[in-house]
Amino acid sequence: MNFSEVIGQQEAQQRLIQMVSEDRLPHAIMLCGPKGSGKLALAVGFAKTLLSRTSNDELMLRKLEHPDLHFTYPTIKLTSMSSDHKPVSDDFAQEWHELIMAGPYFTMNEWLEQMGGENQQAIITAGESDDLIRKLSLKSSQGGYKVSLIWLPERMNIECANKILKLLEEPPSQTIFIMVCEEPDHLLDTIRSRVQRIDIKKIADEDIRKALVEHRGLTEDMAQRMARMANGSWLKALEMLSTDSENELFLDMFQALMRLAYQRKVKDLKAWSERMAAMGRERQKRFLEYFLRLIRENFMYNFQQEELCYMTEREENFARNFARFINEANILPITDLVNLAIRDIGQNANAKIVFFDFALQMIVLLIQK
């Protein structure tokens, strides 16, 4: 089954298959949707479907090594590259193959890490468009379609975008373009007008729950909670699976801050802020984002809207006694305070000062009613 790695999205799968069966296949399709919805998984599954019509080599398709399947993705410039070299996808073919074979659900940060350039901005260069034009000018090796799968076309620079536009206006014979896009508004209007857009919805909670039970071995209760918290994103579900220990730490730090602020233990709050300052800036930002989520959940819990709450069992146990302190009088000031801290940390402000001020202001905000 070519869509075997797709979580849910039966409606989108059926629509793609129907295009082929009814011979209504456009030369260019763009799958758009939020992160974690499975756009790349759908695109890969669809590419396999198209290529399998004229290829009997299932192993070649399964390994994504079909000669008529061409991947395009954002790349970086390594220090080992010459100054005049324009990076292309083939420069990172091995890294891409390793990552996508591990599963077609991953983030740009994971791809940057795979390439070895976490602090760089990945783009699709004009060199890539030249390379793609050359590849697609060749005849299909299997006598069927040639498939060009472009991941995140919104990251094309303007020179590349204009060359891809010409390809879309005059597509090579038997060529199908499949674009996987998260920010279509960042694409040229002329490119958007030449592709058939298919909007991919968030994954249904039930599909995520089922996948967590069947593929990750979670209990029904844990899978149900995590599916709700994932909010339609399989990436978010995977992130929660891999960061359980970090979230446990964040919950401990959240509970400690709230208890110390309520008790007005300034000396202990200073020690808390120093502990936070000892964490790296990326972890500090992740904690503040976690803090924002938990504040929102406790606010909803306080108003007996438990069906709208997405918390782990341990988070919910704390909320039973704490939620009453988060109300309409302080929810917005607390949110503003957290966002200010996120901005300051991102601008390399002194973390000890940022978190100690943050802790002191929580003393005042928690007593507002």
C-alpha positions in Angstrom: 0.0 0.0 0.0 1.6 3.2 -1.1 0.0 5.4 1.6 0.9 3.0 4.4 3.0 5.5 6.3 0.3 8.2 6.3 -1.5 8.8 9.6 -5.2 9.3 8.8 -6.0 11.7 6.0 -8.3 9.1 4.2 -10.2 11.8 2.5 -7.1 13.4 0.9 -5.8 9.9 -0.1 -9.0 9.1 -1.8 -9.0 12.4 -3.7 -5.5 11.8 -5.0 -6.3 8.3 -6.1 -9.5 9.4 -7.7 -7.6 11.9 -9.8 -5.6 9.1 -11.3 -8.4 6.6 -11.8 -10.6 9.3 -13.5 -7.7 10.5 -15.6 -8.0 14.0 -14.3 -4.4 14.4 -13.1 -3.0 17.9 -13.4 0.7 18.4 -14.2 1.3 20.3 -10.9 -0.3 19.7 -7.5 0.4 21.6 -4.3 -0.4 20.0 -0.9 -0.9 22.8 1.7 -1.6 22.4 5.4 -0.3 22.9 8.9 2.9 21.3 10.2 2.5 17.7 11.2 -0.6 17.0 9.1 1.3 14.5 6.9 1.7 16.5 3.6 5.1 15.0 2.8 3.8 11.5 3.7 0.9 12.0 1.3 3.2 13.4 -1.4 5.6 10.4 -1.1 2.7 7.9 -1.1 1.2 9.6 -4.2 4.5 9.6 -6.0 4.8 5.9 -5.3 1.3 5.4 -6.7 2.1 7.2 -9.9 5.4 5.4 -10.5 4.1 2.0 -9.6 1.8 2.1 -12.6 4.8 1.4 -14.9 7.3 -0.1 -12.5 7.2 -3.6 -11.1 10.2 -3.0 -8.8 8.5 -2.7 -5.4 11.9 -2.7 -3.6 13.1 0.3 -5.6 9.9 2.2 -4.7 10.0 1.2 -1.1 13.5 2.5 -0.8 12.7 5.7 -2.7 15.4 5.0 -5.1 13.3 5.1 -8.3 15.3 6.9 -11.1 12.2 8.8 -12.1 11.5 10.3 -8.6 13.4 13.6 -8.1 13.4 15.2 -4.7 14.0 19.0 -4.2 14.4 20.5 -0.8 16.0 23.5 1.0 19.7 23.2 1.5 22.6 25.1 3.1 26.1 26.1 2.2 28.8 24.1 3.9 32.2 25.6 4.6 33.7 22.9 2.5 31.9 24.2 -0.6 33.6 26.6 -3.0 32.5 30.2 -2.9 30.8 30.1 -6.3 29.0 26.8 -5.7 25.2 27.0 -5.5 24.1 24.2 -3.2 21.7 21.7 -4.7 19.7 18.8 -3.3 22.1 16.2 -4.7 24.7 17.6 -2.3 22.7 16.3 0.6 21.1 13.2 -1.1 22.4 10.8 1.4 21.3 12.9 4.4 17.9 13.3 2.9 17.5 9.6 2.1 18.4 8.6 5.7 16.0 11.1 7.2 13.0 10.3 5.0 13.5 6.6 5.2 13.3 6.9 9.0 9.8 8.3 8.4 8.2 11.1 6.3 7.3 13.2 9.4 10.0 15.6 10.4 10.6 19.3 10.9 12.9 21.8 9.2 15.0 21.9 12.4 15.5 18.1 12.1 16.5 18.5 8.5 19.0 21.3 9.4 20.5 19.1 12.0 20.8 16.3 9.6 22.7 18.5 7.2 24.9 19.9 10.0 23.7 23.5 9.8 21.4 24.1 12.7 22.2 27.9 12.7 21.8 28.4 9.0 18.8 29.5 6.8 18.0 26.7 4.3 16.8 27.8 0.9 16.3 26.3 -2.6 18.8 27.9 -4.9 18.9 28.8 -8.6 21.4 26.0 -8.9 18.7 23.5 -7.9 16.3 24.8 -10.5 19.0 24.4 -13.2 19.7 20.9 -12.0 16.0 20.0 -12.0 15.6 21.3 -15.5 18.4 19.0 -16.7 17.0 16.0 -14.9 13.4 16.4 -16.2 14.6 17.0 -19.8 15.6 13.3 -19.9 13.2 10.6 -20.9 11.5 8.5 -18.3 13.6 5.4 -17.5 10.5 3.3 -16.9 8.3 4.6 -19.7 5.9 6.3 -17.3 5.7 9.5 -15.3 8.7 11.5 -14.0 7.8 12.9 -10.6 9.3 16.1 -9.2 8.5 16.3 -5.5 9.4 19.7 -4.1 9.4 20.0 -0.2 8.8 23.6 1.0 8.8 25.5 -2.3 8.2 28.7 -0.4 11.9 28.6 0.4 12.9 29.1 -3.2 14.9 32.3 -3.8 13.5 34.6 -6.5 15.9 33.4 -9.2 14.9 29.7 -8.6 11.2 30.6 -8.3 11.2 32.3 -11.7 13.0 29.3 -13.4 10.5 26.8 -11.7 7.7 29.0 -13.0 8.9 28.5 -16.6 9.0 24.7 -15.9 5.4 24.8 -14.7 4.3 26.9 -17.7 5.9 24.5 -20.2 6.3 21.2 -18.3 8.4 18.5 -19.8 6.5 15.5 -21.1 5.1 13.0 -18.7 6.2 15.1 -15.7 4.1 15.6 -12.6 5.1 18.2 -10.0 4.1 17.6 -6.4 4.7 20.5 -4.1 4.5 20.3 -0.3 3.9 23.7 1.1 3.3 25.2 4.6 3.3 28.9 3.7 1.7 29.3 0.2 1.4 33.0 0.6 5.2 33.2 0.4 5.1 31.8 -3.2 4.9 33.8 -6.3 1.2 34.4 -7.3 2.1 33.1 -10.8 3.3 29.8 -9.4 0.2 29.4 -7.2 -2.0 30.0 -10.2 -0.4 27.2 -12.2 -0.8 24.4 -9.6 -3.9 22.7 -8.3 -4.0 23.3 -4.6 -5.2 20.7 -2.2 -5.7 21.8 1.4 -4.7 19.1 4.0 -6.6 19.3 7.3 -5.2 18.5 10.7 -5.2 14.8 11.5 -8.2 13.6 13.4 -7.6 12.9 17.1 -8.9 9.3 16.6 -6.4 8.6 13.9 -3.5 9.9 16.1 -4.8 7.9 19.1 -5.0 4.7 17.0 -1.5 5.2 15.6 0.0 5.8 19.1 -1.6 2.6 20.3 -0.7 0.4 17.3 2.7 1.8 16.4 4.0 3.3 19.6 2.6 0.8 22.2 0.8 3.4 24.4 -2.1 2.6 26.6 -5.5 3.7 25.5 -5.8 6.4 28.2 -2.3 7.8 27.5 -2.8 7.7 23.8 -6.2 9.5 24.1 -4.6 12.3 26.2 -1.7 12.7 23.9 -3.9 12.7 20.8 -5.9 15.6 22.2 -2.8 17.5 23.2 -1.2 16.9 19.7 -4.0 19.0 18.2 -4.0 17.3 14.8 -0.2 17.2 14.4 1.6 13.9 14.3 4.9 15.9 14.7 3.6 17.2 18.0 2.7 13.7 19.1 6.2 12.5 18.2 7.7 15.5 20.0 5.8 14.7 23.2 7.0 11.1 23.0 10.6 12.2 22.8 10.4 15.1 25.3 8.5 13.4 28.1 11.5 13.7 30.5 12.0 17.4 29.6 8.3 18.1 30.1 8.5 16.4 33.5 11.3 18.8 34.4 9.2 21.8 33.0 6.2 20.8 35.1 8.4 20.6 38.2 9.8 24.1 37.5 6.2 25.4 36.8 4.9 24.0 40.1 7.9 25.3 42.1 7.5 28.8 40.7 3.8 28.9 41.4 4.2 27.6 45.0 7.1 29.9 45.8 5.3 32.9 44.2 2.2 32.2 46.2 4.2 31.9 49.4 6.2 35.0 48.5 9.5 33.3 49.1 11.7 35.8 47.4 15.0 34.2 48.3 13.8 30.8 47.0 12.5 32.5 43.8 16.0 33.9 43.2 17.4 30.4 43.5 14.7 29.3 41.0 15.6 32.0 38.5 19.3 31.0 38.8 18.4 27.4 38.0 16.5 28.5 35.0 19.4 30.7 33.9 21.7 27.7 34.0 19.6 26.1 31.1 20.5 26.8 27.5 18.5 29.5 25.8 16.7 27.1 23.5 15.5 25.1 26.5 14.6 28.3 28.3 12.4 29.2 25.4 10.8 25.8 25.3 10.0 26.1 29.0 8.3 29.5 28.4 6.3 28.0 25.6 5.3 25.1 27.9 4.4 27.6 30.6 2.1 29.4 28.1 0.3 26.2 27.3 -0.2 25.2 30.9 -1.5 28.7 31.8 -4.1 28.4 29.0 -5.1 24.9 30.1 -5.5 25.9 33.8 -7.6 28.9 32.7 -10.0 26.6 30.8 -10.0 24.1 33.7 -10.9 26.9 36.1 -14.1 27.5 34.1 -15.1 23.9 34.1 -14.3 23.5 30.4 -12.5 20.2 30.9 -13.5 18.9 27.5 -11.3 21.7 26.1 -8.3 20.9 28.3 -5.4 19.0 26.9 -3.2 17.9 29.9 -1.3 14.9 31.0 -2.6 13.1 34.1 0.1 14.7 36.3 -0.6 18.2 34.9 -4.3 17.7 35.5 -3.7 16.6 39.1 -1.9 19.8 39.8 -4.6 21.9 38.0 -7.3 20.6 40.4 -5.9 22.8 43.2 -4.1 25.4 41.2 -6.4 26.4 38.3 -8.5 28.7 40.5 -5.6 31.1 40.6 -5.7 31.6 36.8 -8.7 33.8 35.9 -10.0 36.5 33.6 -8.2 39.2 35.7 -4.7 37.8 35.2 -4.7 35.5 32.2 -3.8 38.3 29.7 -1.1 40.0 31.9 0.5 36.6 32.5 0.5 35.8 28.8 2.0 39.2 28.1 4.7 38.6 30.7 5.6 35.2 29.2 5.8 36.6 25.7 8.0 39.4 26.9 10.3 36.9 28.5 10.4 34.9 25.3 11.4 38.0 23.4 14.1 39.0 25.9 15.6 35.5 26.0 15.6 35.5 22.2 17.5 38.8 22.2 20.2 37.4 24.5 19.2 39.4 27.6 20.7 38.4 31.0 18.7 35.2 31.8 19.1 35.6 35.6 17.5 39.1 35.5 14.8 38.0 33.0 13.7 35.0 35.1 14.0 36.7 38.5 11.9 39.6 37.3 9.5 37.1 35.8 9.2 35.3 39.2 8.7 38.5 41.2 5.9 39.7 38.9 4.2 36.3 39.3 3.8 37.1 43.0 1.5 40.1 42.1 -0.3 38.4 39.2 -1.3 35.3 41.2 -3.3 37.3 43.7 -5.4 39.3 41.1 -9.0 38.3 41.1 
